[in-house]
Amino acid sequence: MPVLGAAVGALLRYVIPGRETHGLLLLPALGAVTTATAWVVMVVTGWSLGEPWIWTLALVAPIVTCTIAALVLARVRPARDEQRLHQLLATR
């Protein structure tokens, strides 16, 4: 199941604009971790593996998480990089 989450993250990396603001493996890794975590939580809480909802939610979780992460990074990262560059140049 984490492989599917990683695939979702890799796909979202190329669908959502702003991929230059984060690393190549960030969204696939986040997708894999999110899927594995959602899956374990649902299994431990008693969800049956035969239910379609466990599969659906385990694949929706990385979509939501990776989309939010990509959008936030695309908005926040350039300003923080610029600020850090000014700090580094000011200490010269």
C-alpha positions in Angstrom: 0.0 0.0 0.0 2.8 2.5 0.7 4.0 2.0 -2.9 0.6 3.3 -4.1 0.9 6.3 -1.8 4.4 7.0 -3.2 3.0 6.8 -6.7 0.3 9.3 -5.8 2.9 11.6 -4.4 5.1 11.3 -7.5 2.1 12.0 -9.7 1.1 15.1 -7.7 4.6 16.4 -7.9 4.2 16.9 -11.6 0.5 17.9 -11.5 0.7 20.7 -8.9 2.7 23.8 -10.0 5.7 24.9 -7.9 7.7 21.7 -7.9 11.0 23.7 -7.9 10.3 24.6 -4.3 10.8 21.1 -2.9 12.9 18.1 -3.5 12.3 15.3 -5.9 11.4 12.7 -3.3 9.5 14.8 -0.8 6.0 14.2 -2.1 6.5 10.5 -2.9 7.9 9.9 0.6 5.2 11.9 2.2 2.6 10.0 0.2 4.1 6.6 1.3 4.2 7.6 5.0 0.7 9.0 4.9 -0.7 5.9 3.3 1.1 3.6 5.6 0.0 5.6 8.7 -3.6 5.8 7.6 -3.6 2.0 6.8 -2.2 1.0 10.1 -4.5 3.3 12.1 -7.6 1.9 10.3 -6.4 -1.7 10.7 -5.7 -1.2 14.4 -9.0 0.4 15.0 -10.8 -2.7 13.6 -11.5 -1.9 9.9 -11.8 -5.1 7.8 -9.4 -5.5 4.9 -12.3 -6.5 2.8 -14.1 -3.2 3.1 -13.6 -0.8 0.2 -13.5 2.2 2.5 -10.1 1.2 4.0 -8.6 1.2 0.5 -10.4 4.5 -0.5 -9.3 6.4 2.6 -5.8 5.0 2.4 -5.5 6.5 -1.1 -7.3 9.8 -0.4 -5.1 10.5 2.6 -1.9 11.0 0.5 -3.8 13.1 -2.1 -4.9 15.5 0.6 -1.6 15.6 2.5 0.6 15.9 -0.6 -1.6 18.6 -2.2 -1.5 20.7 1.0 2.2 20.3 1.4 3.0 21.2 -2.2 0.8 24.2 -2.2 2.1 25.5 1.1 5.7 25.0 0.0 5.1 26.7 -3.3 3.8 29.7 -1.4 6.2 29.9 1.5 9.5 28.6 0.3 10.6 31.4 -2.2 10.1 34.1 0.4 12.0 32.2 3.0 14.8 31.5 0.6 15.0 35.2 -0.3 15.1 36.1 3.4 17.8 33.6 4.1 19.9 34.9 1.2 19.7 38.4 2.5 20.8 37.2 5.9 23.7 35.4 4.5 24.8 38.3 2.3 24.5 40.7 5.3 26.9 38.7 7.4 29.7 39.0 4.7 
